[in-house]
Amino acid sequence: MTAIPLRDRYEQAEPYRPANGPEPVKVVATPYIWRDPTTIKPREWVYGRSIQRGHVRAILAPGAAGKTILSVGEALAMATGRNLLGQEVPGGPKRVWLWNLEDDAEELARIIQAACKHWSIGPEHIRDHLFVDSALEGAILKLAASTAAEGIVINRPLVAGLTDELLDRGVDYLHADPFVSSHSANENDNMEIDSIAKEWAMVAKNAKCGIGLAHHVSKAGAAEVTALSGRGAVALINACRSVLVLNRMGEEEARMWGIEEERRRRFFRVYDDKNNRAPPSDKSDWYTMASVSLGNGMNDDGDNMGVVIPWSPPDAFEGVTADHLLTVQHAIDRVANAQRYRADAQAKAWVGKVVADVFGLSADSSVKADRARINKMLGTWFATGALVKVDGKDDKSNDRTFVEVGTWALQDVPPTSSGEVRTGVEGGGPNRPHPTCPPIGAGVGKGGPRVECEGGENAGGEAEAAPRTPTVFHAGNPALVKSPVVFPERGSAKSTRGMILAPGEGGDDVEL
């Protein structure tokens, strides 16, 4: 049989009809109608870029991570219209309904009043804007149940009544905590959970409000919570527009920022893992727990409650300028060969001690915050090439890793009066001539270092010639990866050769 007769036979065939079956349902595809994009209604945000009117979000967290306290903080921010936790409240105060299915009214009152006390919120600020119910006080919320005979059954009377109340009260956001207590279905059955999640989505759409569903995580997701860490079926996550995840501060993060172990569990980070794929921890929204006394007991036996407040990881380069880096480089550069500074933090001549002297920090390992800041600065300077590691021999001929100057912070300057040019750049190439150095020990926030160096105009005695002031752009950039932007001696006026740039950054990324 050839291809042509086969095609003819296919085109002449009768449409398929099941034997003795019903007529097919008419299905019609809807042609897309072109719309002017400027006329499309923008998304209606209720809180930051996390809660959207007409949609459902999930909040995932391990036990006792701060999920309930965070939800109370968000509710008060929305009810007052104030930016309490770093998120804007578009359009002013909102009406918020907290429906807790685990805690009783007294515990909820403790959490709410502690937050109000911390933020100086009075009854006049939340009147008619905050509604609170508890299943332990009889406010049962069972949206659906699963039966052996009928499978999943949606509680239609409850859905209708809930939607009506949301509309009548003008509620902008309903928070149900936890999701698992809002139904009696098999939480591992994707079909059943999908039906319930879609019902919640219909409530949000019909009531014109945002809905949040707090959800527990599985044991497997206890280490690092992601959108896939939710307990049971993944259908809930798939049905939500956004999925916030809470993670406690890890041990490595605590070491990096100098947080003591006993305080570490009071810090947690939050990010939307459905819209942003695992951002770095320093790009998440960070929070910590403040302790607030309710003053509700005799003497000192009252309740102290946790209140969520925004927190920012310490910036190792806050207040750091190119002059500080230059001071560090000169201190490293001026030592004799056999006494060079070492990369090993356990060494007596650890290079971190130079950084500590310049910034007025402690290099002692017991002062974790200072030590973490020193390591952060050194790591950045190694990454950008401002400092380099060089293998060599110490005065006892032992193999050691030393630290030398890589690319000078300020390059467009003449050499110091000694005229020495070192060759510390990896690969053996000579460095640029020395710039003039500020003094060691000036520290950040102490008026800034002055130019005071061997052979310069501030060194005792008669100087042959005062060093000319270098041309520096963005010299105060604390990251010290774009700055100082200094043009080399050769090349066009806009050449970017010799700049210290961030990893992956090109000369076009630098503002000239």
N, C-alpha and C positions, 0 to 999 in steps of 0.2 A: 504493500500500500504506500503510495507516494504522499508527500506532504500536502499537496493541493487538494485531493479528494478528502483527506482527513479534516482540513479546515472547513471545507464545504459542509461536511457532515456535522461539525460542531455548530456552525452558524445556523443550520436548519433544524437543530434539535429543539424539541418542546421544552419549556421550562419545567423544572423538577416539581412534582407534586407528591406529597406522601400519600400512600394508598389509603383511601377512606378517611383522610385527615381533615382537620378544619381549614378553612380558607386562611391564608396568611394575613397578618395584620398589616395594614398600610403604613409604611414608614417613609417619611418625607425628610430629606435633607434641606436645611434652611440656608439659603444663600446669604453670605455675609454682605451687609450693607455698609458701605464706606461712611466713616464719620470723621468730621473735623476733630483732630485730637485735642484742640483747645476747648471743645465743648464737652468732653468726657468728664464726668463728675470725679473729683479727686477722692482718694481714700480718706475716710473719716477716722482720724486717730483720737483715741480717748486719753491715752497716757503714753507719752514718748513715741517711740516707734515699736512698741511692744503690744499694746492693746488696740485693736481695731474694731470699730462698730460693725456689728453683723457677723463677727467671726469668733472662733474659739482658739484659745491658746492653752498650752499645757505647761505646767511648772514641775520639773523633776528634781528630786533631791533625796539624799540619804536621810535616815532618821536623825532628828535633833541637829540638823544643819542650819536651821534658821528660816525654814520655809514659811511657817505660820507668822513669825515675827516680821518677815519681809512683806508678806501679804498685808499685814496691818499697817506697816509703814507706807506702802503704796496706796492703800485705801485712804489714809489720812491725807496724803499728798493730793489725791484726786478730790476728796471732799472739801479741802480748803483751797484748792487751786494753786498750792504752793509747791515749788520745786524743793522738796525735802531730800530726795535721794538721787539728785542729778538728772532727773527726767522732767521735761516740760509737761504742763497740763494744758493742751490746746483749748482755747475758748473759755478758760476759767473753771471754777469749781464744778465738780460732777457729783451725781448721786451714785453711791456705791452700796452694794448689798453683800455683806460677808455671811455666808451660810456654812458654818463649821459643823462637821459631822463626827468629830472626835472629842472636842473639848467642851466643858460645861460653861455656863454663862459667867460664873465667877472667875474662871481662869482667863476667859476672853476679856473680861473687864480689867483684870490686872495688866494684861498685855497692852490693851488700848490706852488705859490711863497712864501707864508708864511712858508710852510714846508721846501722849499729849503733854505730859509734864516736861519731858525733854525738849519738845518743840514749842512750848508755850502756846498750846492750843486750848482754847476755852470752849465751853458749850455753845457759845454764839457762833463759833466758826464752823461747826459741823451739824448744827440743827437742821433737820429735814434733808440732810445730805449723807448721813451714814445710818445704815440699817444692819442689824446683827441678829442672827438666829443660830440656835444650837440644836442638833438632833437629840442631845442628851437632855434637853428641856422639853422635848416633845415635838419639835419641828422636823418631822421625818421627811426625807427627800429621797424617794425611791422611784427613779424615772422609768425603770424597766425591771423585769424579772424573767427568769428562764424556767420553763416547766418541761417535764418529760413528754407531755402530750402535745403541747403547742409550740415548744421551742421558746424563742424570745418574744415576750409580750410587752409592748410599750404601754405605760400607764397614761392613757390619753386624757382622762379627767385632770390628772396632775399637770400634765404638759399644758393643757388649756388654761388651767388656773394660774400656773406660774407665768405664762406669757401675758395673761391679763394683768396680773399684779405688776409685772415689770413695766408694762405700758402705762398703767394707771399712776404708778409712782414716778414715772419718768426716769427709771434707773438706767444709768449709762454703763455700769459694769457689775456683773454678778460673779462672785468668787465662791466656788464649791470646793471644800477641802475635807477629805480626799475624794477623788473620783470613784475609787473602789466602793465607797460607802453609799454612792448615789444609785446603785443598782444591785440586783441579786443574780446577775448572769455569771456564766463561766468566764473568768477574766483571761483565760488562755484560749478562748474560742474567737478567732478573728472575725467570723461572720457575726456573732452576737455583739462583740465590742464595736464592730463597725456600725451596726444598726443603732446602738446607743449613742455613739459619737456623732453620727449623722443627725440624730434627734436633737442633741444638744446644739448642733450647728443650725438646725431649723428654728430652735427657740431663739438663738442669737439673731438670726435674720428677721424673724417675725416680730420680735420685741425691739428690734433696732438698737441692740446693746452689744457690748463685748462680754464674753464669758471666759473665765479662767477656771481650769480644772487642775487642782494639785494632785500629783501622782507620785506614788512610791516607786523606788527603784529596786531591781532585783539584787541579790547578793553578788551576782557576777559583775554588776556595774558599780559596786561600792567603791572601787579604787579611783576610777576617773569616770564621772557621770557624763554620758552623752545622750543624744536623743534616742539612741537604741538601748539605753539602760533601763527603760521603763519596765515595771513588772507586768508580766502577762503578754497579751496579744499586742502586736505592733500597730494594729488598726487604729488605735486612738491617736498615735503620733502622726499617722498618715492623714488623718482627718483634720488635724489642727493647722492653723495658718502659721503659728510660730510655736516654738518649743524652747522655753527657758530652762537651763540646767544650772544647778548650784553645785559648786565643788569647794570643799574646805581647802585651806591653804596647805600645800604639801610640804614635806620636810625640806626638800631642795629649795623651794621658794622661800621658806622661813630662813634658811641659812643665807640665801642670796641677799635678803633684806634685813638681816640681823634681828629677826623676831625670835624671842625666847620660846622654847618648846612648850612651856606651860601656858603661853599666850596664843600659840599658833591656832588652836581650834576655835578661837573667837573671830577668825577672819575667813571669809569665803568670797568667791568670785561668781559672777553670773554672766552668761552670754546666751544669745539665741542660736542654738545649735542646728536649727532647721534652715535659717537664712544665712548663717555665717558658719562655715566649716571650721570648727575648732580654732578660734583665734588664739594667739599667744596669751599667756596669763597676764602679761603687762598691758594687753589691749582689752581685757575684760572689764566689766564694772565690778569694782571691789567694794566690799562692805566689812564693817567690823561691828562688834556688839559693845555698846556702852551699858554700864550698869546703872540703873535708876532705882532709888529707894522710894517706895510708896508711902513711907511714914505711917503705916497702918498697924503698927504693933507697939507694945510697951517697950521702952528703952531701945535696944538694938535688935529686937527679935522680929521686926517687920519684914515685909517681902522686898527683895531686890530683884528687879526684872530686867531682862535684856531688851535693849532697843537698838534697832539697826540704824547705822549712820554710814554715809559714804566714807570711803578711805582710798587714798592713792598710794601706790608703792613709792618708796623714796627714790628720788632721782639722783643717782650717783654724781651726775654732772651739774647739778643745780649750783649756780654761782661760779662755775669753773670757766676760766677764759683761756685763750691761747697762751697768755703770759704764764699761767700756772704750768701748763705742759712744758713750756720753754724752760722754766726753772727746774723742773724734774729732769729734762734732757741734759741741761748743763751740769747738774749734780752727778749724773751718771757718767757724763763725758769726761769730767775733770779728774777722775780717780786713775791711779796707776794701773797698768795692765794686770798684774798679778792680784790686785785687790779689787777687781771689777765686781760689780753687783751681780747677784745670782738670781735666777728665776725660781729656785726652790724656796718655797715659803718657810721651810724649816731651817734654812741656812742663816747663819749669823749676819751675813751680808745680803739678806733678802732685799730686792729692789723695792719691795713694798714699804720698807722703812723710809726710803727717800720720799715717797708719796705722802706718808704719814707726817713727816717733818714739814713738807710744803703746806699741807692743809690743816695742820694742827690736830691730827687724828692720832689714835693709838694703834700701833701695829700688833699689839698683844692679842693673841688668839682668844682671850677671854672677853674682849670687847667686841662682840660679834657684829654689831652694827657698823663700827668703824672698819673692821676687817672686811666685811662684805663690800663696803663702798670702795675700799682700796682695790680689792680684786676686780670689781666691776670696771674701774677706770683702767687698770692694767690690761684687762681683757680687751677693752675697746682700743687702746693704743697699740696693742700687739696686732689686732685685726686690721687696723688702718695703716700699719707700717710706721707709725711714729716711733715705736720701739721694736727692736728685733731680738730674737734669741740666737746666740752664737755659741757653738760648742768649742771648748778649749781646755787648757790645763791650768790648775791653780798653782800656787807656789810650791806645792808638794808633788807636782806632776800628776795629780789626780784628774780624771776626766770630769768636767763640770759643764753646766749650761749657764752661760753668762747673758747679761742683758746689755745691749748697746743702743745707741741712738740710730734710728732708721732715717726717716724723713724729718728734717728739722721743722718745727712749728712755724718759724718765721724764716723765710729763705732769702728774700730779696734784700740782703744786708751784707756789708763787707765782713771779712773775718775779724775775730778779736785780735788784739795787739800781738798775741803769741803767734798768730798766723797758722796755728796747727789745723790741719784738715784730716779728720779721722776717716777710716774706711769701714764703718760699722754696718753698712747696708748689706743684706744677704746677697750673695753672688759676687761680693768683693769689690763692687763699684764704689768710688769715692763719694762721700757725702758732699752736700753743698757747704759753703763756708759757714762758720758759726755766726748766728745772730747774737745780739747783746742779751744778757740774761738778767732777770729780776732776782731779788734775794730769796734765799730759802727761809722758810718759816713765816712768810707773810700771812699765809692762811687765807681762806675764803672769807669775805665779809670783813676784812680788816683794813679796808682802804685800798686794797689791790697792791700788787708788787711794783716796786720801782726798778728802773734800770740801774743796776749796781753790780759791776762785774770787773774781773781782773783786766787791768789795762784800759778801762773805760774812764769816763770823766769823773766818776764817783769813787774810783779806787784811789787810795792815798797816793800823793805824789803828783808829778807833772805828767800829763798824758800827751802823747805826740799829736793825736788828732781825735776829736770827739766823734764817736760813731754816728752816722746819719740815721735819722728816724726811718725805720722800714715802712714800706707801703703795705698796709694790711686791710683787707676787706672782711667784714663779718668776724672780726677778731673776738667778739664776745659770745659767739655761738657756743653754748655749753656742751654740745655733743662733740665738738672738736673733730668732726669727720668731714664737714664741709669747710671748716675754717681752721686757720686763717687762709683765705683765698689769696694767694700771692703769685704774681706772674714771674716766670723765670727770666733769666738775663737774656736768653735768646728766644726767638720765636715771635709770632705776630702779637699785636697788642691784646688780643682776646684769647691767646693760647691758655690752655688749662694744664699744661705739663707741670708736674711737681705738686699738684694739689693733693691734699689728704681728703679722699672721698669715701663715702659710705660704701660697703660691699654692694655691688650691682649698680652703682651710680656712675654716670658718665659726666663729662664736662658740661654737657648741655643742661644737666640738672641743677647746676650751680647758678645762683643769681649773681650776676656781675654788676 
